[in-house]
Amino acid sequence: MSSEKRVAPRFPISQFVDVSYTREKFIKATGINLSATGMLCDLEGPVEPYSKIFILLDVGEGKPIELEGIIVRIEKKGKTYLAGVEFSDIYDEDKSRLKKYIKTL
């Protein structure tokens, strides 16, 4: 039996994303993989598990997609941190744009 808990397939990406933590602290981050329900990011600083974060994801259409997420797991990897993010809130328009973007990956 598989221990896989993901409900949506993830697709590899390698791009900078803007992440804010408590809407005041900004953390340099790189997206590693992406799905319609979450993403894996490489963060330059630590974030507490179950913290709410805000993400701006550039999909090449001028206006970035705005995502709100919860850190569901985080682990130290050398000098950075791997963070699993589950999207918790996304505007309907941005959800459609995200699905369209994922189809190009």
Secondary structure, DSSP 8 states (H G I E B T S, - for coil): ------SS--EEEEEEEEEEETTTEEEEEEEEEE-SSEEEEEESS---TT-EEEEEE--SSSS-EEEEEEEEEEEEETTEEEEEEEEEEE-HHHHHHHHHHHHT-
